Amino acid sequence: MNIHRVFNAIRSLHLKISDRGLPLQLAIYGHAVKSEEFTALEECVEHFSALGYKFCTMSDLFVLDGAKRIALSFDDNYQAWHPMLRTLENLRISVTFYVNTLPFGGEATKSEINNYYDRLQHGGDRTPLSVQELCDIAAAGHTIGSHTHSHYMLTRIGYESAIEDIKKGKLVLENILGYPVTDFSFPFGMGRHFNSRLQSYCLSLGFKTIAAAIPGMQHSQRRYPYLHRTMWHLDKSLEFNVANLRIDGKLFVTLTGRSPVG
């Protein structure tokens, strides 16, 4: 059976029976952004701005006052983020970049960088940020969060190795930036890739928010410090992405641990 047909069927069913409209609080994310995708990013921001959503930090999503808010974030470590700064400036929004610290250009070896992008299964441009480019992003007013040092699946490498990778990622960023890093997203993003023990450790380190990447959970109740995000596919239509945000997939995620939107 074609797995893509299965995913499409599951998504289609959810659109028919679990379309709850757009919630007041939204969190979307991406990875690398190609220059030819800047227009799609602009379309996304302009769409939600026209609907009355204000772009905000991750922690702002815990403010439940009836206002429409949306947090945009990007995971991993890509030099392609740096050219995007002009677009973000023109859009007058600030976003969150969750950064892996292992592959910084000029710091990591070519082998380390290739192994890193292999873990991400990233087949595009494999140029990481330099330390200076990270500082440029922070200086432009964007939030820098941690995504661990190496981007391993934390629940598969053992607790001690996992907390060491979490701690190292945070410390490296703080040494570069000179201030506390309080936002964290865990690699791969699904519930099975994180647990309550790791969450407790992250809180003990001083993280204030912990972001997952589980689609279909935008309608779930936010419980500090945990935040759900849905991927925004810049290579797909605005309508496709907005529909994914409207789906209430909590039951499917709870029963299967899988994405209800493919």
N, C-alpha and C positions, 0 to 999 in steps of 0.2 A: 504494500500500500504506500502511495506517495505521501511522505510526511507533510509536505506543504499543503496538500489537499486537506489533510486532517486538521492542520492549524487553521486553514481558511474556513473550514466547516464549523469549527469551534467558535471562531470569531463571528461568523455570520449568525450563528444561533444566539450568541450573547447580544448582538445588535438588535435582534428581534425581541428578546425577552428581558434584557437587563440594561436597556438604555435609560439612564436616570437623568440625562441632561448634564450640563457642566456644573460641578460643585463650585462653591465660592473660593475655595483654596485649591490651588493647583501647583504641582511640581513636575517639571519636565527636564530631560537631560539629553546630552549627546556625547559624542566622542571627538574624533577629528572632524574638522569642517574644511572642506575644499573651497577654494576661492570661487568656483562656479556655483557653490551652494549658498553664498552670502545673500543672494536675492531671496532664496527660500527662507533663510533666517529672518530677513527683514519682513517678509510676508507674515511669518508667524508672530513676530512682535507687534506689528501693526494691527493684526487681526484681534489679538487679545486687548491691546490698548483701546481699540474701537469699542470693544465690549465692556470697557470700564475697569479692566484688571490693571492693577499697579504691580510692576516688577519689584521684587523684594528679596531680602536675604532668606536663607533657610529658616533661621530662628523666628523671623516675622510670621511664618506660617502657623505658629502656635498662638498668635493673637486672634481670637475668635470674637470679632466685634461686628460681624455682618458685612465687612468690606470685602471686595473682590481682590485677591492677591494671587500672584503667580511667581514662582521661583524658577529660574533657569540655571542649569549647571552643566558642567562638562567634566568627564572623567578621564584619567590616565595621564599621559604626558606627550604632547605633540607640539612641535615647532609651529604647526599650522595655526595654532591659537593666536600667535603673535600678530600676524597680518589681519586677524579678525578685530583687533582693537579699534581700528578706525571705524568699522561698521558699528560696533557697540557704542562708540562715542557718538556717532551720528544718530543712533537710535535713542541716546540718552538713557541707557539702562546700565545697571551693574549686575554682574552675574557671579556665580561661584565656580571656581576651578578646583576640582579635587585631584591633587597631583601625587603621582608616584615619584619618589626621589632617586631611585636607583639609576635611571637612564640619562641623567642630565648630560647634555653635550659638553665634551671637554673634560668630563669627570669619569664616565663609564667607558669600558672598552667596547670595541665593535662587537665582540662576542656577547658581552653582557646585554648590549642594546638589542641585538638580534634575538637572543633568548627571551628577553622581555617581551618584544612584540610577537614572538611565537606564542607565548602564554596568552596573549590577548587575541590570538588568531587574527591579527591585523595584517592585511595584505596590501595596504596603501603605502604612502610615503612613511619611511621609518626614521625620520629625523626628529630627535627629541628637542625639547627646550634647552637652552643654555641657562645658567644661573642668572645671567643678566636679563634675559628675556622674561624669566619668572618675576624678577624685580620690577621690570617694566609693567607687567600685568597688574601687580599689586599697586604700583604707583598710579596706575590709571583708575584706581578706586574699586577694583574687583576683589572679592573675598577669595582668599586662598585656603582651601581645606586639604586635609590629608586623605590619601587613598592607599595607605600603607607604603612601605619602602619598595617592595618588589612585585606586588600584584600576584601573590599566590592565593589559591583558594584556602582560606584560613581554617576551615573545618577539616581539611585533609592533611595538614602539615603538622598537626600536634599542637597542643595548647601553648607550650613553652616557645616553640618556633613562631607561632602566630602572634603572641604578645610582643616578642622581640621585634618582629617586622612592623607591627603597629607602632611601637614606641620609637623605633629608629626613624620611620617616616615622619613622625611628628617633630622629633628633635632636629632632624636635618632641615626641615622647613623653618623652624623657629630660629635656628642658627643663621639661616640666610636672611630671614625677614626682620629679625630682631624684636618680635612680639609673639604672644601666645597664639597658637592655631587651635581653634575651638570647634571646627566642623570636620566631620569624618564621614566618608562613605566606604563601605566594604566592597572588596573586589567581587565581581560577578553578580552581586546584588540580590539574588534570590534568598528566601528564608533559610534554605538548607545550607547556605554558605556562611551563616553567622549564628550565634546562640547567646543565651542570657549570660553565660559566664564571660564571654568576650565583651558583651555590652557593659557588664559591671566593670571590667578592666578599663574599657575606654572612658567611662565616666570618672574612674579614679585618676586617669591621666589628665583630666581637665577638659575633655570634649563635652560640648554642650548640645550638639545635635548629631544624630547618627542616621545617615540616609541609606535606604535600600533602593532597589531598582526593579520593583515588582509591578508589572502592568496590571491594570484593572483594579487598582486599590485606591484610586483617588477619592472614592466615596467612603473610605474607611475612616473611623474616628481617629484623630491624631492623639497619640499618647506619648508624651515627653519621655525620652528624647528622640523617639523613632519617627522617621518621615518616609513616606512612600513616594517614589518617583516613577514616571512613565517615560519611556524613550520617545523622543521626537525624531522621526525619520525624515531628514532633509531631502532625501532622494524620492520621497513619496508625496502625494498631494496633501494640501492643507486639510481637505475634507477627510481623508483617511486618518490623519493624526488626531483631528478633533474628535472623530468617532471613537477612537481608542480611549480618549479621556472621559467620554460619556458612559462607557461600560462599567457597570458595577460587577466586578468579577470576584468578590470576596469569597463566595461559597466555593467556586471552582478552585481558587488558589488554596483555600483551606483543605479541600478534599484531595487535591492532586499535587500541590506544591509547584504547579506549572503555570505558565502564562495563559490567560484566556484570550489573548489577541495575537498569538503566534510569536 
